[in-house]
């Protein structure tokens, strides 16, 4: 009887383990296509009326391009963060140099 229970348990657990990582990997691609894990971009209006754009979670020491109301290229620091002050506008998209990550910036509300 113990062998039967063990065989049933093995037949239930083994397929779940085999499918689990594949399902998890597929889900992450579906949820955030072309986005780096944890990459985010934020927009905030400064007191002088200009726009401050910053991002976190990008690859460290690389270049990202931003486009939208203004455009340009900026480097990330070693932690994967960038800051751009003095812009105009309120819509920006940030892309990594290799084109693998694209993030739409969101407005921060106070």
PAZAPA-4460 file (N, C-alpha, C; in steps of 0.05 Angstrom, whole numbers, plus 32768, in hexadecimal, padded with zeros to 4 digits):
% residues 110
    n_x    n_y    n_z   ca_x   ca_y   ca_z    c_x    c_y    c_z   seq   type   mol
   8010   7FE8   8000   8000   8000   8000   8011   8019   8000     1      X     A
   8027   8019   800E   8038   8030   800F   8045   8036   7FF3     2      X     A
   804B   8020   7FE5   8056   8023   7FC9   8041   8031   7FB7     3      X     A
   8028   8029   7FBA   8013   8035   7FAA   8011   8053   7FB0     4      X     A
   8011   805B   7FC9   800F   8077   7FD0   8027   8086   7FC5     5      X     A
   803F   807A   7FC8   8057   8087   7FBE   8056   808A   7FA0     6      X     A
   804D   8076   7F92   804B   8078   7F75   8037   808E   7F6C     7      X     A
   8021   8090   7F7A   800D   80A4   7F74   8018   80C0   7F7A     8      X     A
   8025   80C3   7F91   8031   80DC   7F98   8046   80E5   7F84     9      X     A
   8057   80D2   7F7C   806C   80D8   7F69   8060   80E0   7F4E    10      X     A
   804B   80D3   7F46   803F   80D9   7F2C   8032   80F5   7F2C    11      X     A
   802A   80FE   7F44   801D   8119   7F46   8032   812F   7F49    12      X     A
   8048   8129   7F58   805C   813E   7F5D   806F   8142   7F45    13      X     A
   8078   812D   7F39   808B   812F   7F23   8082   8140   7F0C    14      X     A
   8069   813D   7F02   8060   814F   7EEC   805E   816B   7EF5    15      X     A
   8056   8170   7F0E   8054   818C   7F17   806F   8199   7F18    16      X     A
   8083   818A   7F21   809E   8196   7F21   80A9   819B   7F05    17      X     A
   80A2   8189   7EF3   80AB   818D   7ED7   809E   81A4   7ECA    18      X     A
   8085   81A9   7ED0   8075   81BF   7EC3   8079   81D9   7ED1    19      X     A
   807D   81D9   7EEB   807F   81F1   7EFC   8092   8206   7EF1    20      X     A
   80AC   8201   7EED   80BE   8216   7EE3   80B6   8220   7EC7    21      X     A
   80AD   820E   7EB6   80A5   8217   7E9B   808D   822A   7E9D    22      X     A
   807A   8224   7EAE   8063   8236   7EB1   806B   8250   7EBC    23      X     A
   807D   8250   7ED1   8086   8269   7EDD   8095   827A   7EC9    24      X     A
   80A7   826E   7EB9   80B6   827D   7EA5   80A4   8289   7E90    25      X     A
   8090   827A   7E88   807D   8284   7E74   806D   829C   7E7F    26      X     A
   8065   8299   7E98   8055   82AF   7EA4   8064   82C8   7EA6    27      X     A
   807E   82C7   7EAD   808E   82E0   7EB0   8091   82EE   7E95    28      X     A
   8093   82DF   7E80   8096   82EB   7E65   807B   82F8   7E5D    29      X     A
   8065   82EB   7E64   804B   82F6   7E5E   8045   830F   7E6D    30      X     A
   804C   8310   7E86   8045   8327   7E97   8054   833F   7E8F    31      X     A
   806E   833D   7E8A   807E   8355   7E84   8090   8350   7E6C    32      X     A
   8085   834F   7E54   8097   834B   7E3D   80AA   8362   7E39    33      X     A
   80C3   835C   7E33   80D8   836F   7E2D   80DE   8382   7E44    34      X     A
   80D8   837A   7E5C   80DE   838A   7E74   80F1   837B   7E85    35      X     A
   8105   838A   7E8F   8118   837E   7EA2   810A   8379   7EBC    36      X     A
   8113   8364   7EC9   8107   835E   7EE3   810B   8375   7EF6    37      X     A
   80F6   8381   7EFF   80F7   8396   7F12   80FD   83B2   7F06    38      X     A
   8101   83B5   7EEC   8106   83CF   7EE1   80ED   83E0   7EE2    39      X     A
   80F1   83F9   7EEA   80DB   840C   7EEC   80E5   8428   7EE6    40      X     A
   80D3   8438   7EDC   80D9   8454   7ED5   80C3   8466   7EE1    41      X     A
   80CA   847D   7EEC   80B7   848E   7EF9   80BB   84AB   7EEF    42      X     A
   80A5   84BA   7EEF   80A4   84D6   7EE7   8099   84E6   7EFE    43      X     A
   80A5   84FD   7F04   809C   850E   7F19   809F   852B   7F11    44      X     A
   808B   853B   7F16   808D   8558   7F10   809D   8565   7F26    45      X     A
   80B1   8575   7F1F   80C1   8584   7F32   80B3   859E   7F3A    46      X     A
   80BC   85AB   7F4F   80AF   85C4   7F58   80B3   85DA   7F43    47      X     A
   80C7   85D9   7F32   80CC   85ED   7F1E   80BC   85E8   7F04    48      X     A
   80AB   85D4   7F04   809B   85CD   7EED   80A8   85BA   7ED9    49      X     A
   80C1   85B4   7EDD   80CF   85A1   7ECC   80C8   8584   7ED4    50      X     A
   80D1   8571   7EC5   80CC   8555   7ECA   80E5   8547   7ED2    51      X     A
   80E3   8536   7EE7   80F8   8524   7EF0   80F1   8508   7EE9    52      X     A
   8102   84FA   7EDA   80FE   84DE   7ED2   8114   84CE   7EDF    53      X     A
   810D   84B8   7EEC   8121   84A6   7EF6   8118   8489   7EF3    54      X     A
   812C   8478   7EF2   8127   845B   7EEF   8138   844B   7F01    55      X     A
   812E   8434   7F09   813D   8421   7F1A   8139   8405   7F0F    56      X     A
   814C   83F3   7F16   8149   83D7   7F0E   8154   83D1   7EF2    57      X     A
   8162   83E3   7EE6   816E   83DE   7ECC   818A   83D2   7ED0    58      X     A
   8196   83C9   7EBB   81B1   83BE   7EBD   81C4   83D5   7EC5    59      X     A
   81D7   83CF   7ED7   81EA   83E4   7EE0   81FE   83EB   7ECB    60      X     A
   8207   8404   7ECC   821C   840F   7EBA   8216   840A   7E9D    61      X     A
   81FE   840F   7E95   81F6   840D   7E78   81E8   8427   7E70    62      X     A
   81E2   8429   7E57   81D4   8441   7E4D   81B7   8439   7E47    63      X     A
   81A5   844B   7E4D   8189   8448   7E46   8181   8461   7E36    64      X     A
   816E   845D   7E24   8163   8474   7E15   8147   847A   7E1F    65      X     A
   8140   8493   7E20   8125   849A   7E28   8119   84AA   7E10    66      X     A
   8100   84A7   7E0C   80F2   84B5   7DF7   80D6   84BB   7E00    67      X     A
   80CA   84CE   7DF2   80AF   84D6   7DF9   80AD   84F4   7DF5    68      X     A
   80A7   8503   7E0A   80A5   8520   7E09   80C1   852C   7E04    69      X     A
   80D6   851F   7E0C   80F2   8526   7E07   8100   850B   7E02    70      X     A
   8118   850C   7DF7   8127   84F4   7DF3   8145   84F8   7DF7    71      X     A
   8152   84E2   7DFC   816F   84E3   7E00   8179   84C8   7E0B    72      X     A
   8193   84C8   7E13   819F   84B0   7E1E   81AC   84B7   7E38    73      X     A
   81AB   84A5   7E4B   81B7   84A9   7E65   81C3   848F   7E6F    74      X     A
   81D7   8490   7E7F   81E4   8478   7E8B   81D7   8471   7EA6    75      X     A
   81D6   8458   7EAB   81CD   844F   7EC6   81E6   844D   7ED8    76      X     A
   81E2   8450   7EF2   81F8   844C   7F04   81FC   842E   7F09    77      X     A
   820F   8427   7F1A   8215   840A   7F1E   81FD   83FB   7F29    78      X     A
   81EA   8409   7F37   81D3   83FB   7F42   81BC   83F9   7F2E    79      X     A
   81BF   8405   7F16   81AA   8403   7F02   8196   841A   7F03    80      X     A
   819D   8430   7F10   818B   8447   7F13   8195   845E   7F01    81      X     A
   8181   846E   7EF7   8188   8486   7EE9   8175   849C   7EF1    82      X     A
   817E   84B5   7EEE   816E   84CD   7EF5   8172   84E2   7EDF    83      X     A
   815C   84EE   7ED7   815D   8504   7EC3   814B   851A   7ECE    84      X     A
   8157   8531   7ED2   8149   8549   7EDC   8145   855D   7EC5    85      X     A
   8132   856F   7EC9   812F   8586   7EB7   8122   8580   7E9C    86      X     A
   8114   856A   7E9A   8106   8564   7E81   80EB   8572   7E7F    87      X     A
   80DF   8571   7E68   80C4   857B   7E65   80B3   8563   7E5B    88      X     A
   8099   8564   7E60   8087   854F   7E57   8080   853C   7E6E    89      X     A
   806F   8529   7E67   8066   8516   7E7B   8063   84F9   7E71    90      X     A
   806D   84F3   7E59   806C   84D8   7E4F   8087   84CF   7E45    91      X     A
   8091   84B9   7E51   80AC   84AF   7E4A   80AC   8491   7E49    92      X     A
   80BD   8487   7E37   80C2   846A   7E35   80E0   8467   7E36    93      X     A
   80EA   8454   7E45   8107   844F   7E48   810D   8434   7E3C    94      X     A
   8123   8433   7E2C   812C   841A   7E20   8149   8416   7E26    95      X     A
   8151   83FD   7E2A   816D   83F7   7E2D   817B   83F7   7E12    96      X     A
   8195   83FA   7E13   81A5   83FB   7DFA   81A2   83E3   7DE8    97      X     A
   819E   83CC   7DF4   819B   83B4   7DE4   817E   83AF   7DDB    98      X     A
   816C   83C0   7DE3   8150   83BE   7DDB   8140   83A8   7DE8    99      X     A
   814C   839B   7DFC   813E   8385   7E09   812A   838E   7E1F   100      X     A
   812E   83A7   7E28   811C   83B0   7E3E   810F   83CA   7E36   101      X     A
   80F5   83CC   7E37   80E6   83E4   7E31   80D3   83E8   7E48   102      X     A
   80D4   8400   7E55   80C3   8406   7E6C   80B5   8421   7E67   103      X     A
   809B   8422   7E6B   808C   843B   7E69   808D   8447   7E85   104      X     A
   8094   8461   7E86   8097   846F   7EA0   807B   8477   7EAA   105      X     A
   8078   8474   7EC4   805F   847B   7ED1   8062   8494   7EE2   106      X     A
   804D   84A4   7EE3   804D   84BD   7EF3   804A   84B7   7F11   107      X     A
   805B   84C3   7F20   8059   84C0   7F3D   8046   84D5   7F48   108      X     A
   8033   84CD   7F58   8020   84E0   7F63   8026   84E5   7F80   109      X     A
   8025   84FE   7F88   802A   8504   7FA4   8011   850A   7FB3   110      X     A
***
